[in-house]
């Protein structure tokens, strides 16, 4: 039987990708996460991750240098997330 619950009650599931040193700090290259917010944004995603505590709250704290890309496009905290989006966290990189 198909699920007939409204999508706002089910949540939005996104695919998270952790790049470079964040992969090591968070203990993996990514995960699937369901957001309960009715209209989830990058900001609500970051807040949900920070609520996990350290190392999330330390690495994703306000003022820390990192970028977020949604479906391969750099996005701000106000960007709306949709079911199935890929959300990548990119720390600053250096190199020559």
Secondary structure, 3 states (H helix, E strand, C coil): CCCCCCHHHHCEEEEEEECCHHHHHCCCCEEEEEECCCCCEHHHHHHHHHCCCCCHHHHCCCCCCEEEEECCEEECCCCECCCCCEEEEEECCCCC
